[in-house]
Amino acid sequence: MLEITGRSPRFCDGVSRRNFLQVGAFGAGLTLADVLRVRAASPSTGPAGRTSKPKSAIMVYLPGGPSHMDMYDLKPDAPAEFRGEFKPINTNVPGVQISEHMPMQAKIWDKLAVIRSLISVDEHSDSLVMTGYAERDNRTASHPSFGSVVSKLRSTGESAVPPFVSLRGMSRGSEPGYLGISHRPFTPGGQAQQNLKLAGGVTPERLDTRKSLLENFDDTRRDIDASGTMAGLDSFGARALEMVTSGVVRKALDLEKEDVKVREQYKGVEQFLTARRLVEAGVGCVTLSYGGWDTHGKNFDSLKTQLPKLDRGLANLVNDLVRLGLYDDTIVVVWGEFGRTPKINSGAGRDHWSPVMSAMIAGGGLKMGQAIGASTARAERPKDSPYTVPNVLATIYGAMGIDPGMTFLNGAGRPMYLLDDRAKVKELV
């Protein structure tokens, strides 16, 4: 067993977001080969919901609820107690302005888009933006995360690359729910990352010898197994060994293999570079989080520090995707759980605000270079084109060739839709 502990941000509700896991290589005490067997035992979904050239998604979560008014939906004409300290700047798309603290995104806005009229719920959880359902619903219904759906549809048993990687550890929003534990994300870091290397003293030649012995042992077990459950175990063991010996994932996680000039561009925001390298390696969904955005006090002081770093991470990520020819095949989405109060409080902060928030999207063959929807004059509610979080997820699913109306059986054997609210953001498609 190995222990993985994540960072432990605390929000205003006092709840720690640390997730302490005692797991095998991928989770719940399962060995890597065990996980591969469980995945292949799952019913095949067939070609519907897959594309001939699968796209990837990078889900950037801003925990705590980022201020929409100080990032993508500034209101310079609102009263001072609403508009705050920041000024808008022009992007390279006429008519679209964003925060002065995000100049790098402003220069490439033709490759980005923002939705300014999203409706959310008031809860400190990533459940809604990762699954399409609020945490209160998932406590009983256990809907799967976006990445787990990708894992379910792309676990063919033919790749040494995990389909779903979480760079932010585990949370309710990362869980596979009724899809089963085999579709939990791979969470690299610490001992888990060491498991991708050959054990000390074990050469490739010795590993081949051990593999041969294992195959002979499995042949013996297969001969005495009347149920036939041993059939095909060789292929699972081979894929588990391939993930270790091929080194594809390990190399993707090793940022030292990146050019020093590129590493310098991502200094302090290395997760964005790691996400890009994982997508290059063939991972279908990567999730990461950045910063802490629960700014009930000193909102502007906090954002002056965080926004430039986020801006640099996102702009470099998108520019690299373009440079590497991955932009049209990779969807990037950036959002938190809700917005923040339009009116500034007595502590120079902004409180929770679920009636409206913003989300930034890039790539994936979607229509970029625009601002979708609008909020009212003080950014209090959608003024037009109101959308929900499931609408955005339905759009991303669709862009990846996945039907958001497809169903899977839950633990009780009942067919469940991926999303109940499946209308897409029409301006993006």
Secondary structure, DSSP 8 states (H G I E B T S, - for coil): -EEEE----B-TT--B---EEEESSSBTTB-HHHHHHHHHHS----STT--SS--EEEEEE-TT---GGGTT---TTS-HHHH-S--EEE-SSTT-EEETT-HHHHHTGGGEEEEEEEE--S-S-SHHHHHSS-HHHHHHH----HHHHHHHHH--S--SS-SEEETT---GGG--GGG-GGGS-B--STHHHHTTS--TT--HHHHHHHHHHHHHHHHHHHHH-TT-TTTTHHHHHHHHHHHHHS-HHHHHH-GGGS-HHHHHHTTT-HHHHHHHHHHHHT-SEEEEE-S----SS-HHHHHHHHHHHHHHHHHHHHHHHHHTT-GGGEEEEEE-S-EE-SS--TTS---EE-S-EEEEEEETT---SEEE-EE-TTSSSEEES-EEHHHHHHHHHHHTT--TT-EEE-TTS-EEES-S-----TTT-
